[in-house]
Amino acid sequence: MNASKTKLYKIDNNSNRKSDLVSLIVGIFVYAFVLIIVSRLFRNFDITNFSYAIIAALILSFLNYTIKPLLIYWTLPLNIITLGLTYPIVNMIILKLCDILMGNYFNIRGFWSLFFITIFISLFKIFFDSLITKRVGGR
């Protein structure tokens, strides 16, 4: 076998891990910032302070990576039938679980408030992730 035809590529895992860690940390702070912004826009959504927003962002990120895929899988037939209209309901369930876990430090009152808050959080998170997180993390 000709050595010039065969190429071996060395994958530098350390640089990927560092950028992933930076993206994760920046993403958590962006999520907390989004939660604070949305809590200022809606009267029915309260967060005690920024430190509790960071805790809520950690909980929401954990729930989004663990429980949300299961919920999406379970609601997939209904999601296909309704052309994706049940996806915000999955996000509402995740946000309500965070509300239950955080207690008095993170409160959302009312079904319709929860619905609109979920939509605003999703839109602001997408906007700020594209603006900040992807640029800082190098993705």
N, C-alpha and C positions, 0 to 999 in steps of 0.2 A: 504494500500500500504506500502510495506516495505521501510523504509528510507534508508537502505543500498543499495538498488537497484537503487534508484533515485539519480542522481548526478546533482547538479547545478553548472554550470561553470560561473565564473565571468570573463567577458571580460574587460581587462584593455585598454580602448580606449586612454588614455593619452600616453602610451608608443608607440602605433601605430601611433598616430598623430605626435609625436616627430620624429620618424624614417622616416615617410613620408615627413615631412618638411625638415629634413636633406637631404634625398634623392633628393627632389625637388631642393634645393639650390645647392647641389653638382652637380646635373644633369645640371642645368643652367650654372654653371661654366665650366663643361666639354664640353657642347655644344659650349660655347664661345671659349674655347681653341681649339676645333675642327675647328671652323670657322676661327680662326687665322691661324692654320696650313694649311688649304686648301687655304686660301688667299695667303699664301707664296708659295704654289706649282703652282698656276695658275696665269698667267699674266692678264687674263680677269676677275679676281675676286678681288675686293678691299674692305677692311674695314678700316675706318679711324684709329681707335685705339681699345684697349681692352674694353673700356667702351661702345663703340658702338657695339662691338661684344656681350657684355652682353645684351644690349637692343635688338639686333637682335635675340639672343637666347631666350629671353622672348617672343618676337613676334612670332618666329618660334614654340615655345612650345605651345603658345596660339592657333596658326593656326592649329597645329597638333592635338590638342584636340577638336577644334570646327569645322573647315571647312573640314579638311582631311577626317573624317568619312563620311561626306556628299558626297564628291567627290568619295570616294571609293564605296559608295552605288550606286551612279549614273552611275559609269563606271563598275559596277560589271558584267553585261552581256558581255561587250567587254573584260573585264579582264579574264573572263572564256574562251571565244573563243580564245584569244591570249595566254592562259596559263600563265597569270600574267605579260605579257610584257608591259601592260599599267600602272602598278604600279609606275615605275620610272617617268612616265609623270605626275602622281598625285603629286609626290614629287617635280617635276620641277615647277608645278603650285604654290605650297606652297612657294617654294623658290623665285619665281618671284614675288609673292604677297608681300613677305617681302622686296624684292628689291624695289618695288614700294612704299611701306609704309615708308621705311627708307630714300629714296631720295638719295642725293649725298654721304651719309655716308656708303652706302652698295651698291656696283655696280657689276652687272654681265653682261658682254657683250657677245653676240653671243649665238645661239641656241645650238650648239654642246658643247660649253664651259659649258653652263648651264646643259646639259645632263651629262657630265663627272664630273662636280663639285657636282652634286646631288648624283651620285654614290659614289664618294669619301667621301662626308659628311656622307652618310649612313653607309659606311663601317667603317670609323673612329669612328663614334658615337657608333656603336655596339661594336667595340673593346674596346674603353675607358669606356663605360658603364659597360661592363663585368669586366674590370680591376679595375675600381675605384668606380663607383657609387653604384654598388650592394654590394661591400665590406663595404663601408662606411655606407650605409643605412641599412645594416643588412639583405638584401634580398637575 
